[in-house]
Amino acid sequence: MPPPESAGRVRMSGLMKRVAVLAIGAVLAGCATVGPGARHEVSQLVFIGDSNLDIGRAMTERDGNPKDGKLVPPNTVGKRYSNAEILPEFLSKRLGLTQVNYAWGGATSGATNIVGNADAVDLRETGLLAQMVEFEAALGGKPADPHALYMVMAGSNDLAAVDKVDQAAIDKAIDGVLANLRASVTKLDALGAKFIVVGTRTPRPIVSDHDRATEEPNVDAKNDAAGRQLNNAIRKLTADLDKELSADVEVYDFYAGIRDVIANAEGYGLATYSADPAAYCSAKGQTTDCSKLINYDNAHKTSAVHAILADKFIKQFRLAAD
């Protein structure tokens, strides 16, 4: 079963809700209308999530003193889980908007972080729920900016240690992710956020076209199949929350976007896709220009792919760039 074609489309109900919010005291330009000055409809970008949104916070903390009881602050720029800039940075630059980035590489959808081991104890509680506590504290009792775009992405790390041949364990992990994402998005809505985007899990190098690991005959593709099951659940959750909450809640389908890049690599100016670890940008002795590669490592994509995803993001939500 191929990635759903319509997963990344903006629903009309969502657009109507966004227009209704922005219509009060403003011209009916809305985030869904492209035109002069339309980019000012989104005042800033706020990112809460894992390594796909982390612009350097986790790596900087780990390379510093991760056992001193102090965490580096949001917006810390440093080594990323890619070879160069990633989605938040591309969006910030192309839209001319500031970003506030709380993300931590390794973050689960709960309070914990999978890289928070004995050598990096300070990272243990930097998961999505912990970031939400940090975000709310930063508000100082004030409401969240109603004109900001809030992006939430987590869940991949919840599956990291799960046996991909144990369907019951996969189901349990996904149920936990959904509960945590629901809590986080609902909290953002309660704090005053009006435009919330939830990201899906990215493809693993060996991709699957099955939506459950038990349906995937290739053991090496079961990880991706488990991710597809998670993504289907995230898409449904997002649609449900969009109906339930006053905020416009949308999905940004990292998975579908990257599968498109994989299938049409040459059309995007990239080298033909290869799942071989030797073709990773991070591979030892790599001689190919990483700007032509798709996989950075076994879980992340190159900056070139993030640049393409940023274009897709701007187009999907009809945001105006400078």
SERO-4910 file (N, C-alpha, C, O; in steps of 0.05 Angstrom, whole numbers):
BEGIN
 pado doro    nc1    nc2    nc3   cac1   cac2   cac3    cc1    cc2    cc3    oc1    oc2    oc3
  Met    A     17    -24      0      0      0      0     18     25      0     33     28     19
  Pro    A     16     42    -20     33     65    -22     25     86     -1      3     85      9
  Pro    A     44    106      5     37    127     23     12    142     14     10    147    -10
  Pro    A     -6    149     32    -30    162     24    -25    188     10    -10    205     20
  Glu    A    -38    192    -13    -33    216    -29    -44    241    -15    -33    263    -18
  Ser    A    -66    238      0    -80    261     11    -73    267     39    -84    286     51
  Ala    A    -53    253     51    -47    256     79    -38    284     86    -43    293    108
  Gly    A    -24    297     67    -13    323     74    -30    347     66    -22    370     69
  Arg    A    -54    342     55    -70    364     45    -84    379     68    -90    367     89
  Val    A    -88    405     64   -101    421     84   -131    416     81   -142    421     60
  Arg    A   -145    408    102   -173    404    101   -188    431    101   -179    450    114
  Met    A   -211    432     87   -226    456     85   -236    465    113   -237    489    119
  Ser    A   -243    445    130   -253    453    156   -231    467    172   -237    486    186
  Gly    A   -206    458    168   -184    471    182   -180    499    172   -175    518    187
  Leu    A   -182    503    146   -178    529    134   -200    549    144   -194    572    150
  Met    A   -224    539    145   -246    556    154   -242    564    183   -248    587    190
  Lys    A   -232    546    199   -228    553    227   -206    574    230   -207    592    246
  Arg    A   -185    570    213   -163    589    215   -172    617    206   -165    637    218
  Val    A   -188    618    184   -198    644    174   -216    657    195   -215    681    199
  Ala    A   -232    640    209   -250    651    229   -234    664    252   -242    685    262
  Val    A   -212    652    259   -196    662    281   -183    689    273   -183    708    288
  Leu    A   -172    689    248   -157    713    240   -175    736    230   -166    758    228
  Ala    A   -200    730    225   -218    750    215   -224    772    236   -230    794    229
  Ile    A   -223    764    261   -229    783    282   -209    806    283   -185    801    290
  Gly    A   -218    829    276   -200    853    277   -179    853    256   -159    868    259
  Ala    A   -181    837    235   -160    836    215   -173    832    188   -196    824    185
  Val    A   -158    837    167   -167    832    140   -168    802    136   -151    788    147
  Leu    A   -187    792    121   -190    763    117   -169    753     98   -175    742     77
  Ala    A   -144    756    106   -122    745     90   -116    717     99   -115    699     83
  Gly    A   -113    714    125   -109    687    137    -83    674    128    -71    682    108
  Cys    A    -75    654    143    -51    638    136    -56    624    110    -36    615     97
  Ala    A    -81    620    102    -86    604     78    -87    622     53    -94    612     31
  Thr    A    -80    647     55    -81    665     32    -53    675     26    -40    687     44
  Val    A    -44    672      2    -18    682     -6    -22    709    -18    -39    714    -35
  Gly    A     -6    728     -9     -7    755    -20     12    773     -5     25    764     14
  Pro    A     15    798    -13     33    816      0     28    818     30      5    823     38
  Gly    A     48    813     46     46    815     75     33    791     88     30    791    112
  Ala    A     26    771     72     13    747     84     29    733    104     19    721    123
  Arg    A     56    735    101     73    721    120     70    732    148     76    718    168
  His    A     61    757    151     58    769    177     34    757    192     30    762    216
  Glu    A     17    741    178     -5    728    192      6    708    212     -8    702    232
  Val    A     29    697    207     43    680    226     65    696    239     84    704    225
  Ser    A     63    701    265     81    719    278    108    706    284    129    720    285
  Gln    A    108    680    290    133    666    297    128    636    294    106    627    291
  Leu    A    150    621    295    149    592    294    158    580    320    178    588    331
  Val    A    143    561    331    150    548    356    151    518    351    132    506    341
  Phe    A    174    506    358    179    478    352    183    463    379    199    471    396
  Ile    A    168    441    381    169    424    405    171    395    396    152    385    383
  Gly    A    193    381    402    194    354    391    221    340    393    236    344    413
  Asp    A    228    324    373    251    307    374    273    316    355    274    339    347
  Ser    A    291    297    347    314    304    331    308    315    304    325    329    292
  Asn    A    284    310    293    277    321    267    272    351    268    270    365    248
  Leu    A    269    362    293    265    391    297    288    404    313    289    428    314
  Asp    A    305    388    324    327    398    342    349    410    325    362    397    309
  Ile    A    354    436    330    374    450    314    402    451    328    420    465    320
  Gly    A    404    435    349    431    433    362    430    430    393    451    428    405
  Arg    A    407    430    404    405    430    433    416    405    446    433    406    464
  Ala    A    408    381    436    418    356    448    447    352    445    461    345    464
  Met    A    458    356    421    486    352    416    503    371    432    524    364    442
  Thr    A    494    396    435    509    416    451    510    408    480    530    410    493
  Glu    A    487    398    490    486    389    518    504    365    522    518    364    542
  Arg    A    503    347    504    519    322    507    549    328    505    566    316    519
  Asp    A    556    348    488    585    354    485    595    373    507    619    376    510
  Gly    A    577    384    523    585    401    545    587    385    571    603    366    573
  Asn    A    571    393    591    571    379    616    543    369    622    527    382    635
  Pro    A    537    345    611    509    335    614    502    323    641    483    308    644
  Lys    A    519    328    661    514    318    688    516    340    709    520    334    733
  Asp    A    514    365    700    517    387    719    490    398    730    489    417    745
  Gly    A    468    385    721    442    394    731    431    418    716    410    429    724
  Lys    A    445    427    695    436    450    680    432    442    651    448    427    640
  Leu    A    411    452    638    406    447    610    411    471    593    405    494    601
  Val    A    422    467    569    425    489    551    397    499    543    379    483    542
  Pro    A    394    525    538    367    536    533    356    530    506    370    520    488
  Pro    A    330    535    502    318    533    476    333    550    456    346    570    463
  Asn    A    331    543    430    344    558    408    374    554    408    387    568    393
  Thr    A    385    536    423    413    530    422    420    518    395    409    498    387
  Val    A    438    531    380    445    521    353    472    507    355    491    516    368
  Gly    A    473    484    343    498    468    344    496    445    325    484    447    304
  Lys    A    509    423    332    508    399    315    479    388    313    466    386    334
  Arg    A    471    382    290    444    372    286    445    342    279    467    331    275
  Tyr    A    422    329    278    421    302    269    418    302    238    400    290    227
  Ser    A    436    316    226    437    319    197    464    332    191    479    339    209
  Asn    A    470    336    165    496    347    158    496    378    158    517    390    157
  Ala    A    473    390    159    471    420    159    443    428    169    431    413    184
  Glu    A    434    451    160    408    461    169    385    442    164    385    426    145
  Ile    A    365    444    182    341    427    180    316    443    178    317    468    177
  Leu    A    293    430    177    268    443    171    262    469    186    256    489    173
  Pro    A    264    470    213    258    495    227    275    519    217    264    541    215
  Glu    A    300    514    211    317    535    201    310    545    173    310    568    168
  Phe    A    303    525    156    295    533    129    269    549    130    266    568    115
  Leu    A    250    540    146    224    554    148    229    582    159    217    602    149
  Ser    A    245    585    180    250    611    192    262    630    172    253    653    170
  Lys    A    282    621    157    295    638    137    277    645    114    276    668    105
  Arg    A    263    625    103    247    630     80    222    646     85    212    660     67
  Leu    A    212    645    109    188    660    117    195    687    131    178    703    135
  Gly    A    221    690    137    229    714    151    218    716    179    211    738    188
  Leu    A    215    693    192    203    693    219    223    682    239    240    665    233
  Thr    A    220    692    264    237    681    285    226    654    294    202    649    291
  Gln    A    243    638    305    234    612    316    241    610    346    261    622    355
  Val    A    224    596    360    231    588    388    231    558    387    210    545    383
  Asn    A    254    546    392    258    517    388    264    503    414    286    506    425
  Tyr    A    245    487    424    248    472    449    258    444    444    263    429    464
  Ala    A    260    435    419    264    407    413    290    395    423    311    409    426
  Trp    A    289    369    430    313    354    438    315    329    422    296    314    420
  Gly    A    338    323    411    343    298    398    340    276    419    350    278    441
  Gly    A    327    254    411    323    232    429    298    234    446    291    215    461
  Ala    A    283    255    443    259    259    459    237    239    452    232    233    428
  Thr    A    225    227    472    201    211    468    177    229    469    179    253    474
  Ser    A    154    217    464    129    233    466    122    238    496    104    255    502
  Gly    A    135    224    514    130    228    542    149    248    554    156    267    541
  Ala    A    158    243    579    176    262    592    205    254    588    223    270    593
  Thr    A    210    230    579    238    219    578    251    223    551    239    230    531
  Asn    A    278    217    551    294    219    527    311    193    525    323    185    545
  Ile    A    312    181    502    326    155    500    356    158    500    370    137    503
  Val    A    367    182    498    396    185    500    405    195    528    428    200    533
  Gly    A    385    197    546    391    205    573    401    182    590    386    172    607
  Asn    A    426    174    585    437    151    600    455    161    622    454    184    630
  Ala    A    471    143    634    488    150    656    508    171    650    517    186    668
  Asp    A    516    174    625    535    194    616    522    221    609    536    240    604
  Ala    A    496    221    608    481    245    601    456    247    617    434    248    606
  Val    A    459    247    643    435    246    661    417    270    658    393    268    663
  Asp    A    428    293    651    412    317    649    391    315    626    371    330    626
  Leu    A    396    297    607    377    294    585    354    275    591    336    272    574
  Arg    A    354    263    614    334    242    619    306    251    618    288    237    609
  Glu    A    301    276    626    273    286    625    272    310    607    268    333    616
  Thr    A    275    305    581    273    326    561    255    317    538    257    326    516
  Gly    A    236    299    544    217    290    524    196    311    519    197    333    529
  Leu    A    177    304    502    156    323    493    141    335    516    137    359    517
  Leu    A    132    318    535    117    329    558    134    347    575    123    367    586
  Ala    A    160    341    578    177    359    593    181    385    578    182    406    591
  Gln    A    183    384    552    185    409    536    160    426    539    161    450    539
  Met    A    137    413    540    112    427    544    112    442    571    102    465    572
  Val    A    122    430    591    125    443    617    143    467    615    137    489    626
  Glu    A    165    464    601    184    486    596    171    509    581    174    532    587
  Phe    A    156    502    560    142    522    544    122    537    561    121    562    559
  Glu    A    106    523    576     85    537    592     99    555    613     89    577    619
  Ala    A    121    546    625    135    562    645    145    588    632    145    609    645
  Ala    A    154    586    607    165    609    593    143    630    588    149    654    585
  Leu    A    118    622    587     96    640    583     92    658    607     81    680    605
  Gly    A    100    649    630     97    665    655     69    672    661     64    694    672
  Gly    A     50    654    656     22    659    662      7    674    640    -17    677    642
  Lys    A     21    682    619      8    696    597     -1    675    576      9    653    576
  Pro    A    -20    683    559    -29    664    539     -8    660    517      9    677    513
  Ala    A    -10    638    503      8    633    480      0    652    458    -23    661    455
  Asp    A     20    659    442     16    676    419     -4    664    400      1    642    388
  Pro    A    -28    676    396    -48    663    379    -42    664    349    -55    651    333
  His    A    -22    680    342    -14    683    314     10    666    306     19    667    283
  Ala    A     21    652    325     45    635    320     36    608    307     14    600    310
  Leu    A     55    596    294     52    569    284     67    550    303     91    553    307
  Tyr    A     53    531    314     65    512    334     67    485    320     48    474    310
  Met    A     92    474    320     96    448    309    104    428    330    123    433    346
  Val    A     91    405    331     96    384    351    104    359    335     90    351    316
  Met    A    125    346    344    133    321    330    147    303    350    168    310    362
  Ala    A    135    280    354    147    260    372    133    233    368    111    232    357
  Gly    A    146    212    377    135    185    374    154    165    363    152    141    370
  Ser    A    172    174    346    191    155    334    208    142    355    213    118    354
  Asn    A    218    158    375    235    146    396    221    128    415    233    112    429
  Asp    A    194    130    416    179    112    433    179     83    421    176     64    435
  Leu    A    184     82    395    185     56    381    214     45    380    218     22    372
  Ala    A    233     61    387    262     54    382    269     27    395    282     11    382
  Ala    A    261     22    419    270     -2    433    249    -24    432    253    -45    444
  Val    A    227    -20    417    206    -40    416    213    -61    396    222    -55    374
  Asp    A    209    -86    404    214   -109    386    194   -108    363    170   -109    367
  Lys    A    204   -105    338    186   -101    315    172   -127    306    157   -127    287
  Val    A    177   -149    320    161   -173    315    141   -178    337    126   -198    336
  Asp    A    139   -160    356    120   -162    378     98   -141    373    100   -118    382
  Gln    A     77   -149    359     56   -131    352     42   -118    376     35    -95    376
  Ala    A     39   -134    397     26   -124    421     42   -101    433     31    -81    443
  Ala    A     69   -104    433     87    -83    444     85    -58    426     86    -36    437
  Ile    A     84    -62    400     82    -39    382     56    -24    387     55      0    389
  Asp    A     34    -39    389      8    -27    394      8    -11    420     -3     11    421
  Lys    A     20    -22    441     21     -9    467     37     17    465     29     38    476
  Ala    A     60     16    451     76     40    448     61     62    433     62     85    440
  Ile    A     47     54    412     32     74    396      9     86    412      4    110    410
  Asp    A     -4     70    428    -25     80    446    -14    102    464    -26    122    470
  Gly    A     11     97    475     23    116    492     30    142    477     26    164    488
  Val    A     40    140    453     46    163    437     21    180    432     21    204    435
  Leu    A     -1    167    425    -26    181    419    -36    196    444    -46    218    442
  Ala    A    -34    183    467    -42    196    492    -25    221    498    -36    242    506
  Asn    A      1    219    493     19    242    498     15    264    478     16    288    485
  Leu    A     12    257    453      7    277    432    -20    291    437    -22    316    435
  Arg    A    -40    276    445    -66    288    451    -63    308    474    -74    330    473
  Ala    A    -49    300    495    -45    317    518    -30    343    511    -38    364    520
  Ser    A    -10    340    494      6    363    487     -9    383    469     -8    407    474
  Val    A    -23    372    449    -38    390    431    -61    403    445    -67    426    441
  Thr    A    -75    387    462    -97    398    478    -87    420    497   -100    440    501
  Lys    A    -63    417    508    -51    437    526    -45    462    510    -51    484    519
  Leu    A    -34    459    486    -28    483    470    -53    498    464    -54    523    465
  Asp    A    -74    484    457   -100    496    452   -110    511    476   -120    534    474
  Ala    A   -108    499    499   -117    512    524   -101    537    531   -111    556    543
  Leu    A    -75    536    523    -58    559    529    -62    582    509    -53    604    513
  Gly    A    -77    577    487    -83    599    469    -73    595    441    -78    613    424
  Ala    A    -59    573    435    -50    569    407    -74    565    389    -93    552    396
  Lys    A    -71    576    365    -93    574    345    -86    558    320   -103    551    304
  Phe    A    -60    553    316    -51    539    292    -29    519    300     -7    527    306
  Ile    A    -36    494    301    -18    473    311    -14    452    289    -33    442    277
  Val    A     11    446    283     18    426    263     31    402    277     50    406    292
  Val    A     22    378    271     34    353    282     48    338    260     37    333    239
  Gly    A     73    331    265     89    317    245     88    287    248     85    276    270
  Thr    A     89    273    225     90    244    225    119    234    227    138    249    222
  Arg    A    123    208    232    149    196    234    161    194    206    147    188    186
  Thr    A    187    198    204    201    196    178    206    167    170    206    150    188
  Pro    A    209    161    145    214    133    136    242    124    146    260    140    149
  Arg    A    244     98    151    270     86    156    283     80    129    269     79    109
  Pro    A    309     76    128    322     71    102    310     49     85    306     52     61
  Ile    A    304     26     98    291      4     84    261      8     87    250      2    108
  Val    A    248     17     67    220     25     69    201      2     65    208    -19     54
  Ser    A    177      5     75    156    -15     73    131     -3     60    127     21     61
  Asp    A    115    -20     48     89    -11     38     66    -24     54     43    -24     46
  His    A     74    -35     77     54    -48     95     50    -30    119     68    -15    128
  Asp    A     26    -31    130     18    -13    153     20    -26    180     11    -14    200
  Arg    A     30    -50    181     34    -64    207     59    -81    204     63    -93    183
  Ala    A     75    -82    225    100    -97    223     95   -127    218    110   -140    205
  Thr    A     73   -137    229     66   -165    225     59   -172    196     59   -195    189
  Glu    A     52   -151    181     45   -156    153     70   -154    134     68   -162    111
  Glu    A     92   -144    145    116   -140    129    134   -165    130    143   -173    151
  Pro    A    138   -178    106    154   -203    106    184   -198    109    198   -216    118
  Asn    A    193   -174    102    221   -168    103    228   -158    132    219   -136    140
  Val    A    243   -173    147    248   -166    174    262   -139    176    258   -124    196
  Asp    A    278   -131    156    292   -106    157    273    -82    151    281    -59    157
  Ala    A    250    -87    141    230    -66    135    209    -64    157    191    -46    155
  Lys    A    210    -81    177    189    -81    197    189    -55    213    168    -46    222
  Asn    A    213    -43    217    214    -18    232    198      4    217    183     19    230
  Asp    A    201      5    191    186     25    175    156     19    176    140     37    177
  Ala    A    149     -7    175    121    -15    176    108     -6    202     86      3    203
  Ala    A    123     -9    224    113      0    250    109     30    250     90     40    262
  Gly    A    128     44    237    125     73    235    100     81    218     87    100    224
  Arg    A     94     65    198     71     71    182     45     67    198     26     83    196
  Gln    A     45     47    216     22     43    233     19     67    252     -3     78    256
  Leu    A     42     76    263     41    100    280     31    124    265     15    140    275
  Asn    A     40    128    240     32    151    224      3    151    218    -10    172    219
  Asn    A     -9    128    212    -37    127    207    -53    135    232    -73    149    230
  Ala    A    -43    127    255    -55    135    280    -53    164    286    -71    177    296
  Ile    A    -30    176    279    -25    205    283    -44    221    264    -55    241    272
  Arg    A    -47    212    239    -65    226    221    -93    226    231   -107    247    230
  Lys    A   -102    203    242   -129    202    252   -132    219    277   -152    234    280
  Leu    A   -112    218    295   -113    234    319   -114    264    312   -130    279    324
  Thr    A    -98    272    293    -98    300    285   -125    309    274   -135    331    281
  Ala    A   -138    292    258   -164    299    247   -185    301    270   -202    318    270
  Asp    A   -183    283    289   -201    283    312   -197    309    329   -217    322    336
  Leu    A   -172    316    334   -166    340    350   -175    365    336   -184    384    348
  Asp    A   -173    365    309   -181    388    294   -211    393    297   -221    416    297
  Lys    A   -226    372    300   -255    374    304   -262    381    333   -281    396    338
  Glu    A   -246    372    352   -252    375    380   -244    402    392   -257    413    409
  Leu    A   -222    413    382   -210    436    394   -216    461    378   -224    460    355
  Ser    A   -213    484    391   -218    510    377   -195    516    358   -199    531    338
  Ala    A   -171    506    363   -148    511    346   -151    496    320   -164    475    318
  Asp    A   -137    506    299   -135    492    274   -112    472    277    -89    481    280
  Val    A   -118    446    277    -97    426    282    -93    411    255   -112    398    245
  Glu    A    -69    412    244    -63    400    218    -40    380    221    -25    381    240
  Val    A    -38    363    201    -16    344    200      4    353    179     -4    360    157
  Tyr    A     30    351    185     50    355    165     62    327    161     75    317    179
  Asp    A     58    315    138     66    288    133     95    285    124    100    283    100
  Phe    A    113    285    143    141    280    137    144    254    121    159    253    101
  Tyr    A    129    233    129    132    207    117    125    208     87    141    200     70
  Ala    A    102    218     80     93    219     53    112    237     36    118    231     13
  Gly    A    120    260     48    138    278     34    165    265     27    175    269      5
  Ile    A    176    250     46    202    237     41    199    214     22    217    209      6
  Arg    A    177    199     24    173    177      5    171    189    -24    180    176    -43
  Asp    A    159    212    -27    159    225    -53    187    232    -62    193    228    -86
  Val    A    203    242    -44    231    248    -51    246    223    -59    261    223    -79
  Ile    A    242    201    -44    255    176    -50    247    166    -78    264    157    -94
  Ala    A    221    167    -84    211    157   -110    219    174   -133    221    164   -156
  Asn    A    224    200   -128    230    218   -150    256    233   -145    259    257   -151
  Ala    A    276    219   -135    301    231   -127    314    247   -149    322    270   -145
  Glu    A    315    236   -173    329    250   -195    314    276   -202    327    296   -209
  Gly    A    288    275   -200    272    299   -206    277    322   -186    273    345   -192
  Tyr    A    286    314   -162    294    334   -142    323    341   -143    333    356   -126
  Gly    A    337    331   -163    366    337   -165    383    320   -147    406    327   -142
  Leu    A    373    297   -137    387    280   -119    396    255   -133    386    248   -155
  Ala    A    415    241   -121    424    215   -131    402    194   -128    385    196   -109
  Thr    A    401    174   -145    382    152   -143    383    141   -114    405    136   -103
  Tyr    A    360    136   -103    358    128    -75    372    101    -70    369     82    -86
  Ser    A    386     99    -48    398     74    -39    395     72     -9    400     91      6
  Ala    A    386     48      0    383     43     29    409     33     41    410     28     65
  Asp    A    429     28     25    455     18     34    468     37     54    471     60     47
  Pro    A    476     27     77    490     45     97    514     59     85    522     80     94
  Ala    A    527     47     65    550     60     52    541     85     37    558    102     31
  Ala    A    515     88     32    505    111     18    495    133     37    485    154     28
  Tyr    A    498    128     63    490    149     83    510    172     81    534    168     75
  Cys    A    501    195     85    518    219     86    539    215    108    562    224    105
  Ser    A    531    203    131    548    200    154    567    176    152    583    171    170
  Ala    A    565    161    130    582    137    127    612    144    126    620    164    114
  Lys    A    628    128    140    656    133    141    668    131    113    663    112     98
  Gly    A    684    151    106    696    152     79    677    160     57    683    156     33
  Gln    A    654    171     64    635    180     43    647    200     25    657    221     34
  Thr    A    646    195     -1    658    213    -21    637    228    -37    644    248    -50
  Thr    A    612    219    -36    591    232    -51    583    257    -36    581    258    -12
  Asp    A    578    278    -52    568    303    -41    542    299    -26    522    289    -39
  Cys    A    541    305      0    517    300     15    492    315      5    470    308     12
  Ser    A    497    337    -10    475    352    -21    460    336    -42    438    345    -51
  Lys    A    471    313    -49    458    295    -69    446    270    -56    433    254    -70
  Leu    A    450    267    -30    441    243    -17    415    247     -1    408    270      6
  Ile    A    401    226      5    376    227     20    379    220     49    371    234     67
  Asn    A    392    197     55    395    188     82    420    200     95    442    198     84
  Tyr    A    416    213    118    439    222    134    451    199    150    475    194    150
  Asp    A    433    184    163    441    160    178    418    141    177    401    143    159
  Asn    A    416    123    196    395    103    195    368    112    205    349     97    206
  Ala    A    366    138    213    341    148    223    335    177    214    313    187    219
  His    A    354    190    201    351    218    194    358    224    165    372    208    152
  Lys    A    349    246    155    353    254    128    372    277    125    377    291    145
  Thr    A    383    281    101    402    302     97    389    330     96    365    333     95
  Ser    A    406    350     98    397    378     97    382    383     70    363    398     69
  Ala    A    392    370     49    379    373     22    350    365     23    333    378     11
  Val    A    344    343     37    317    334     40    301    353     57    277    358     51
  His    A    312    363     79    298    382     96    291    407     80    270    419     85
  Ala    A    308    415     62    303    439     46    278    434     28    261    452     25
  Ile    A    276    410     17    253    403      1    228    402     18    207    411     10
  Leu    A    231    391     42    208    389     60    198    417     68    174    421     71
  Ala    A    216    436     71    208    463     77    191    475     55    171    488     60
  Asp    A    199    470     30    184    479      7    156    467      8    136    481      3
  Lys    A    154    441     13    129    428     14    111    439     37     87    442     34
  Phe    A    124    445     59    110    456     83     97    483     76     74    488     81
  Ile    A    113    500     64    104    527     57     81    525     36     62    540     38
  Lys    A     84    507     17     63    504     -3     37    493      9     16    502      3
  Gln    A     40    472     26     16    460     38      0    479     54    -25    480     51
  Phe    A     13    496     70     -2    514     87     -4    542     75    -14    560     88
  Arg    A      5    545     50      2    570     35     13    594     51      1    615     52
  Leu    A     36    589     62     50    610     76     67    626     56     78    615     37
  Ala    A     69    652     60     84    668     41    113    672     50    118    677     73
  Ala    A    131    669     31    160    673     37    167    701     27    153    713     11
  Asp    A    190    711     38    200    737     28    206    736     -1    215    756    -13
***
